[in-house]
Amino acid sequence: MFKLTLSQAFLRDGFMEELTISEVANRAGIRASAIRYYESIQLLPPPQRSAGRRRYNPDVLRRISFIQVAQAAGLTIAEIKTLINELDSATPLSERWQTLAHQKLAEVDALMRKIQGMRMILVNGLSCSCSNLEECIDCILRAEASS
């Protein structure tokens, strides 16, 4: 799904090609403004510059893929920064990842319970035969109390 590898980079004269910001954006499926933002908050390392223009090593695509996967898992930008930028921390990356995964799983479980409650209310609404708001309020409150 988010699999990018260095083999996708082009070699020119035996050297790995540097990519422009638009090439990185196109390959990663994101906007150039997102790349600049990731740089500004230090999720991505500052790129080399040539004639004032950003030039990226193709391995930046792997970092962007990691960011995309982490976002798909529900991690916030702040949490992703914690994973990526605290490499000098005494806590290994695997432990930080596991801690965040436990937290996110608890959040997902809570959301699933909330969604189930929403679904139950909507399913009960499918059998609504109330003729006015007062009846409907009573009907909904009874259904809620019984769940």
Short mmCIF file of the C-alpha atoms (twelve columns), coordinates in Angstrom:
data_MODEL
# 
_entry.id   MODEL 
# 
loop_
_atom_site.group_PDB 
_atom_site.id 
_atom_site.type_symbol 
_atom_site.label_atom_id 
_atom_site.label_alt_id 
_atom_site.label_comp_id 
_atom_site.label_asym_id 
_atom_site.label_seq_id 
_atom_site.Cartn_x 
_atom_site.Cartn_y 
_atom_site.Cartn_z 
_atom_site.pdbx_PDB_model_num 
ATOM 1   C CA . MET A 1   0.000   0.000  0.000   1 
ATOM 2   C CA . PHE A 2   2.670   2.503  1.035   1 
ATOM 3   C CA . LYS A 3   5.623   0.535  -0.255  1 
ATOM 4   C CA . LEU A 4   8.336   2.667  -1.806  1 
ATOM 5   C CA . THR A 5   11.879  1.439  -2.176  1 
ATOM 6   C CA . LEU A 6   15.159  2.846  -3.312  1 
ATOM 7   C CA . SER A 7   14.848  0.703  -6.414  1 
ATOM 8   C CA . GLN A 8   12.264  3.229  -7.573  1 
ATOM 9   C CA . ALA A 9   15.015  5.844  -7.726  1 
ATOM 10  C CA . PHE A 10  16.731  6.507  -10.999 1 
ATOM 11  C CA . LEU A 11  20.427  6.116  -11.443 1 
ATOM 12  C CA . ARG A 12  22.171  8.608  -13.665 1 
ATOM 13  C CA . ASP A 13  25.835  8.071  -14.568 1 
ATOM 14  C CA . GLY A 14  26.192  5.637  -11.664 1 
ATOM 15  C CA . PHE A 15  24.902  8.156  -9.117  1 
ATOM 16  C CA . MET A 16  21.559  8.166  -7.434  1 
ATOM 17  C CA . GLU A 17  19.416  10.892 -8.908  1 
ATOM 18  C CA . GLU A 18  18.343  13.726 -6.663  1 
ATOM 19  C CA . LEU A 19  14.653  14.520 -6.801  1 
ATOM 20  C CA . THR A 20  12.872  17.849 -6.918  1 
ATOM 21  C CA . ILE A 21  10.125  18.575 -4.430  1 
ATOM 22  C CA . SER A 22  7.485   18.034 -7.106  1 
ATOM 23  C CA . GLU A 23  8.991   14.650 -8.035  1 
ATOM 24  C CA . VAL A 24  8.958   13.588 -4.377  1 
ATOM 25  C CA . ALA A 25  5.393   14.852 -3.996  1 
ATOM 26  C CA . ASN A 26  4.225   12.980 -7.098  1 
ATOM 27  C CA . ARG A 27  5.894   9.719  -6.111  1 
ATOM 28  C CA . ALA A 28  4.637   9.922  -2.537  1 
ATOM 29  C CA . GLY A 29  1.144   11.023 -3.525  1 
ATOM 30  C CA . ILE A 30  1.191   14.147 -1.356  1 
ATOM 31  C CA . ARG A 31  1.422   17.878 -1.965  1 
ATOM 32  C CA . ALA A 32  4.697   19.743 -2.021  1 
ATOM 33  C CA . SER A 33  3.344   21.924 0.793   1 
ATOM 34  C CA . ALA A 34  3.114   18.801 2.985   1 
ATOM 35  C CA . ILE A 35  6.774   18.074 2.315   1 
ATOM 36  C CA . ARG A 36  7.745   21.639 3.250   1 
ATOM 37  C CA . TYR A 37  5.620   21.319 6.391   1 
ATOM 38  C CA . TYR A 38  7.268   18.023 7.339   1 
ATOM 39  C CA . GLU A 39  10.637  19.734 6.923   1 
ATOM 40  C CA . SER A 40  9.597   22.721 9.040   1 
ATOM 41  C CA . ILE A 41  8.595   20.466 11.944  1 
ATOM 42  C CA . GLN A 42  11.635  18.239 11.442  1 
ATOM 43  C CA . LEU A 43  9.839   15.074 10.370  1 
ATOM 44  C CA . LEU A 44  12.024  15.202 7.263   1 
ATOM 45  C CA . PRO A 45  15.670  16.213 7.243   1 
ATOM 46  C CA . PRO A 46  16.533  19.443 5.440   1 
ATOM 47  C CA . PRO A 47  17.245  18.687 1.796   1 
ATOM 48  C CA . GLN A 48  20.341  19.636 -0.143  1 
ATOM 49  C CA . ARG A 49  19.965  22.741 -2.243  1 
ATOM 50  C CA . SER A 50  21.119  23.374 -5.764  1 
ATOM 51  C CA . ALA A 51  20.688  26.884 -7.162  1 
ATOM 52  C CA . GLY A 52  18.353  27.568 -4.231  1 
ATOM 53  C CA . ARG A 53  16.080  24.640 -5.039  1 
ATOM 54  C CA . ARG A 54  15.442  21.666 -2.815  1 
ATOM 55  C CA . ARG A 55  17.073  18.427 -4.025  1 
ATOM 56  C CA . TYR A 56  16.112  15.218 -2.247  1 
ATOM 57  C CA . ASN A 57  17.814  11.898 -1.926  1 
ATOM 58  C CA . PRO A 58  15.281  9.232  -3.015  1 
ATOM 59  C CA . ASP A 59  15.420  7.611  0.433   1 
ATOM 60  C CA . VAL A 60  13.221  10.480 1.653   1 
ATOM 61  C CA . LEU A 61  10.390  8.495  0.049   1 
ATOM 62  C CA . ARG A 62  10.834  5.757  2.661   1 
ATOM 63  C CA . ARG A 63  10.552  8.296  5.467   1 
ATOM 64  C CA . ILE A 64  7.397   9.739  3.896   1 
ATOM 65  C CA . SER A 65  5.989   6.211  3.553   1 
ATOM 66  C CA . PHE A 66  6.606   5.645  7.259   1 
ATOM 67  C CA . ILE A 67  4.821   8.913  8.071   1 
ATOM 68  C CA . GLN A 68  1.864   7.871  5.886   1 
ATOM 69  C CA . VAL A 69  1.614   4.442  7.514   1 
ATOM 70  C CA . ALA A 70  1.811   5.984  10.984  1 
ATOM 71  C CA . GLN A 71  -0.942  8.457  10.057  1 
ATOM 72  C CA . ALA A 72  -3.070  5.602  8.692   1 
ATOM 73  C CA . ALA A 73  -2.634  3.910  12.089  1 
ATOM 74  C CA . GLY A 74  -4.074  7.039  13.708  1 
ATOM 75  C CA . LEU A 75  -0.884  8.550  15.060  1 
ATOM 76  C CA . THR A 76  -0.794  12.321 15.301  1 
ATOM 77  C CA . ILE A 77  2.031   14.386 13.854  1 
ATOM 78  C CA . ALA A 78  3.310   14.969 17.409  1 
ATOM 79  C CA . GLU A 79  3.367   11.213 18.055  1 
ATOM 80  C CA . ILE A 80  5.146   10.557 14.767  1 
ATOM 81  C CA . LYS A 81  7.727   13.202 15.701  1 
ATOM 82  C CA . THR A 82  8.290   11.370 18.973  1 
ATOM 83  C CA . LEU A 83  8.954   8.147  17.106  1 
ATOM 84  C CA . ILE A 84  11.229  9.670  14.472  1 
ATOM 85  C CA . ASN A 85  13.100  12.428 16.260  1 
ATOM 86  C CA . GLU A 86  13.885  10.893 19.613  1 
ATOM 87  C CA . LEU A 87  16.455  8.499  18.236  1 
ATOM 88  C CA . ASP A 88  18.927  9.734  20.857  1 
ATOM 89  C CA . SER A 89  16.465  8.820  23.587  1 
ATOM 90  C CA . ALA A 90  17.333  6.087  26.059  1 
ATOM 91  C CA . THR A 91  14.045  4.413  25.107  1 
ATOM 92  C CA . PRO A 92  14.420  2.197  22.034  1 
ATOM 93  C CA . LEU A 93  12.251  2.962  19.018  1 
ATOM 94  C CA . SER A 94  10.486  -0.385 19.383  1 
ATOM 95  C CA . GLU A 95  9.376   0.487  22.928  1 
ATOM 96  C CA . ARG A 96  8.117   3.916  21.850  1 
ATOM 97  C CA . TRP A 97  6.231   2.282  18.972  1 
ATOM 98  C CA . GLN A 98  4.693   -0.342 21.292  1 
ATOM 99  C CA . THR A 99  3.649   2.281  23.849  1 
ATOM 100 C CA . LEU A 100 1.929   4.328  21.163  1 
ATOM 101 C CA . ALA A 101 0.330   1.200  19.687  1 
ATOM 102 C CA . HIS A 102 -1.169  0.283  23.083  1 
ATOM 103 C CA . GLN A 103 -2.535  3.822  23.486  1 
ATOM 104 C CA . LYS A 104 -3.984  3.865  19.971  1 
ATOM 105 C CA . LEU A 105 -5.571  0.435  20.392  1 
ATOM 106 C CA . ALA A 106 -7.345  1.683  23.522  1 
ATOM 107 C CA . GLU A 107 -8.567  4.727  21.564  1 
ATOM 108 C CA . VAL A 108 -9.739  2.522  18.681  1 
ATOM 109 C CA . ASP A 109 -11.598 0.233  21.091  1 
ATOM 110 C CA . ALA A 110 -13.355 3.254  22.651  1 
ATOM 111 C CA . LEU A 111 -14.298 4.545  19.198  1 
ATOM 112 C CA . MET A 112 -15.662 1.147  18.240  1 
ATOM 113 C CA . ARG A 113 -17.878 1.117  21.352  1 
ATOM 114 C CA . LYS A 114 -19.118 4.598  20.484  1 
ATOM 115 C CA . ILE A 115 -19.813 3.570  16.886  1 
ATOM 116 C CA . GLN A 116 -21.750 0.511  18.073  1 
ATOM 117 C CA . GLY A 117 -23.909 2.794  20.239  1 
ATOM 118 C CA . MET A 118 -24.482 5.132  17.294  1 
ATOM 119 C CA . ARG A 119 -25.424 2.187  15.115  1 
ATOM 120 C CA . MET A 120 -27.908 0.894  17.686  1 
ATOM 121 C CA . ILE A 121 -29.628 4.293  17.888  1 
ATOM 122 C CA . LEU A 122 -29.848 4.478  14.094  1 
ATOM 123 C CA . VAL A 123 -31.168 0.909  13.788  1 
ATOM 124 C CA . ASN A 124 -33.817 1.705  16.406  1 
ATOM 125 C CA . GLY A 125 -34.706 4.805  14.381  1 
ATOM 126 C CA . LEU A 126 -35.478 2.607  11.384  1 
ATOM 127 C CA . SER A 127 -38.485 1.252  13.235  1 
ATOM 128 C CA . CYS A 128 -39.678 4.665  14.420  1 
ATOM 129 C CA . SER A 129 -43.412 5.201  14.086  1 
ATOM 130 C CA . CYS A 130 -43.669 8.251  16.294  1 
ATOM 131 C CA . SER A 131 -46.077 10.930 15.166  1 
ATOM 132 C CA . ASN A 132 -44.540 13.853 17.066  1 
ATOM 133 C CA . LEU A 133 -41.354 14.992 18.766  1 
ATOM 134 C CA . GLU A 134 -42.514 14.174 22.309  1 
ATOM 135 C CA . GLU A 135 -43.244 10.549 21.369  1 
ATOM 136 C CA . CYS A 136 -39.918 10.318 19.559  1 
ATOM 137 C CA . ILE A 137 -38.000 11.703 22.539  1 
ATOM 138 C CA . ASP A 138 -39.660 9.154  24.835  1 
ATOM 139 C CA . CYS A 139 -38.985 6.363  22.341  1 
ATOM 140 C CA . ILE A 140 -35.292 7.252  22.014  1 
ATOM 141 C CA . LEU A 141 -34.823 7.617  25.766  1 
ATOM 142 C CA . ARG A 142 -36.477 4.215  26.388  1 
ATOM 143 C CA . ALA A 143 -34.268 2.591  23.767  1 
ATOM 144 C CA . GLU A 144 -31.177 4.222  25.258  1 
ATOM 145 C CA . ALA A 145 -32.095 3.117  28.783  1 
ATOM 146 C CA . SER A 146 -32.590 -0.481 27.651  1 
ATOM 147 C CA . SER A 147 -29.173 -0.706 26.010  1 
# 
